[in-house]
Amino acid sequence: MSAPSSVLVVGASAGGLSTAEALRRKGFQGGLTVLGAESHQPYDRPPLSKQVLSGAWEPDRVTLRLPEQLSSLDAEFVLGDAAVGLDAEARTVHTASGRVLRADAIVVATGLRPRMFAGQDGLAGVHVLRTLDDAVALRAGLLGASRVVVVGDGVLGTEIAATARTMGASVTLAGPQPAPLESQFGPLIAGRLAALHAEHGVDLRLGAAVTGLAEQDGRVAGVCLATGEVLPADVVVVAFGSAPATDWLAGSGLKVDNGVVCDSSCRVADGVYAVGDVARWHHEGLGALLRLENRTNATEQAGHVAAAILGESRPYTPVPYFWTDQFDVKIQVYGLSPRCCAPD
Ligand SMILES: Cc1cc2nc3c(=O)[nH]c(=O)nc-3n(C[C@H](O)[C@H](O)[C@H](O)COP(=O)(O)OP(=O)(O)OC[C@H]3O[C@@H](n4cnc5c(N)ncnc54)[C@H](O)[C@@H]3O)c2cc1C
């Protein structure tokens, strides 16, 4: 494919913005549109469970770029309007408000949406944390809470438990693993993480599956465990995983299987690419399809996607990296646990 004269990026966050910036850095002078479902200017998510939730930062501090930096990109930002359909052959995206956007190349950068319990939507006192609006709502909930239960023994759940505890809330952490993050870290580090949380007063109720939520008068009253026990709560944070935000690609003909499936240069189909948490690409070094949910990857992969769009296709083979901050401890992880990917 010859270099495109227009590019449409769907998803206006870390991966999408970085792709637009990388295109301009590499000299792309064509039309550039960035479409985002949220009405906020592009912002960063890692501080949401840390500085924004704790109140150390005002919410607007997470904005990724100043207005003048965004204007200098010479891109059209269409915000507060979600993509609802893609015609990959015609390279056309339809939006919730009825816009029809066409470009020579399209980048899918729509990230993840949180998993929820059936029926949790609309139940007062129940929160998820993916967006800035979620963080502001959760902070308000935590400030008035007497008993908080965080459901989820992964990175996000443990970060939220740590921050909520630092704010003075009474916090219980529930999840099926024997210790937090054991599947990623193994028993030694997971055991130390459990001890860190216990030392700071988090009540760890691990090793039992969570089966649902208890409700009273339209408000959450507790968290139900497979053992039959109900952990009482007036605020519950559901943080037991996310799914790639690919609903809008139904009927597009693109291969979607735990993310948008790409080749080793992050190309999905002719003129269509994917980047960030939503992209599941062939990592040639591992001989496997891989999808990463971390901040560093979103930026790094964006550079490769921009190069591929401009015809400099090469395999994307990063060493995965993520960090997490919990209480006064920073954990940094390079590489993958063997459970993260299996050969194609
Ligand atoms: C609370 C929190 C804390 C985190 N902490 C860390 C950390 O400490 N370390 C780390 O490495 N990573 C962390 N991460 C992960 C990191 O933030 C993500 O890996 C990164 O944001 C991925 O960027 P992305 O652009 O692929 O996806 P996202 O940032 O999710 O952006 C996707 C964007 O697409 C938009 N969108 C979705 N559907 C549509 C649609 N149909 N049409 C238009 N737009 C759409 C969304 O609104 C969103 O703005 C954290 C994530 C969260 C939520």
The ligand as an ORCA input file, in Angstrom:
! r2SCAN-3c Opt
* xyz 0 1
  C      -6.777      2.906     36.887
  C      -5.662      2.427     36.010
  C      -4.355      2.377     36.503
  C      -3.307      1.919     35.696
  N      -2.032      1.870     36.212
  C      -1.029      1.397     35.439
  C       0.300      1.290     35.960
  O       0.570      1.619     37.121
  N       1.276      0.818     35.144
  C       1.022      0.422     33.852
  O       1.944     -0.023     33.146
  N      -0.227      0.529     33.325
  C      -1.245      0.983     34.099
  N      -2.525      1.065     33.564
  C      -2.762      0.631     32.185
  C      -2.566      1.766     31.169
  O      -3.212      2.933     31.600
  C      -3.115      1.299     29.829
  O      -2.282      0.236     29.406
  C      -3.149      2.391     28.775
  O      -4.036      3.413     29.150
  C      -3.571      1.798     27.435
  O      -3.775      2.831     26.516
  P      -4.786      2.626     25.280
  O      -4.751      3.927     24.563
  O      -4.491      1.357     24.589
  O      -6.208      2.390     25.965
  P      -7.069      3.372     26.855
  O      -6.180      4.223     27.683
  O      -8.095      2.539     27.538
  O      -7.797      4.303     25.788
  C      -8.787      3.854     24.939
  C      -9.656      5.041     24.584
  O     -10.574      4.643     23.583
  C     -11.838      5.186     23.893
  N     -12.862      4.335     23.253
  C     -13.322      3.126     23.637
  N     -14.253      2.677     22.792
  C     -14.397      3.639     21.850
  C     -15.210      3.765     20.693
  N     -16.069      2.818     20.332
  N     -15.091      4.895     19.950
  C     -14.206      5.868     20.291
  N     -13.423      5.797     21.372
  C     -13.501      4.700     22.141
  C     -11.905      5.141     25.399
  O     -12.872      6.052     25.901
  C     -10.483      5.548     25.764
  O     -10.342      6.922     25.910
  C      -3.582      1.521     34.363
  C      -4.902      1.555     33.873
  C      -5.930      2.005     34.692
  C      -7.341      2.026     34.161
*
